[in-house]
């Protein structure tokens, strides 16, 4: 499926990193619906493990449908 034809057909994930003025690093997980361009989640934390990403995706899918 090259181009989604409706919402929830394909989501994109991206991580953004930055640091506070004190030097402490943080990351943001962004989840975007490729069809509607809606931001489904922006999860901010100092550590985002693979398990955490999976839980966040499951949480979004429970709200929007699988």
C-alpha positions in Angstrom: 0.0 0.0 0.0 2.0 3.0 -1.3 -0.5 5.7 -0.4 -3.0 5.3 2.4 -6.7 5.7 1.3 -8.1 6.5 4.8 -7.2 7.1 8.4 -5.5 4.4 10.5 -4.1 2.5 7.5 -0.5 3.6 8.1 1.2 5.4 10.9 4.7 6.9 11.0 7.0 7.1 14.0 9.8 9.5 14.6 12.0 10.4 17.6 13.2 13.9 18.3 16.0 14.5 20.9 17.1 17.7 22.7 18.5 18.8 26.0 17.5 21.2 28.7 19.7 24.2 29.6 21.1 22.1 32.5 22.3 19.5 30.0 19.7 16.8 30.8 18.6 15.0 27.6 15.1 14.1 26.6 13.4 12.4 23.7 10.0 12.8 22.1 8.2 10.0 20.2 5.9 11.3 17.6 3.2 9.1 16.0 1.5 10.5 12.9 -1.4 9.2 10.8 -0.1 9.3 7.3 -3.5 9.9 5.7 -5.0 12.6 7.9 -1.6 14.0 9.1 -3.0 14.0 12.6 -0.6 13.7 15.5 -1.7 10.6 17.4 0.8 10.9 20.2 3.8 13.0 21.3 5.4 11.1 24.2 8.1 13.0 26.1 10.5 11.2 28.5 14.2 10.9 29.3 14.1 7.3 28.2 11.9 5.6 25.7 12.5 1.8 25.5 11.2 -0.5 22.8 8.7 -1.9 25.4 7.4 1.7 26.1 7.0 2.4 22.4 5.0 -0.8 22.0 2.8 0.1 25.0 2.1 3.6 23.5 1.2 2.1 20.1 -1.1 -0.4 21.8 -2.7 2.4 23.7 -3.3 4.4 20.5 -4.7 1.4 18.7 -7.1 0.7 21.6 -8.5 4.2 21.2 -8.6 4.4 17.4 -9.2 0.7 16.6 -6.8 -1.9 15.2 
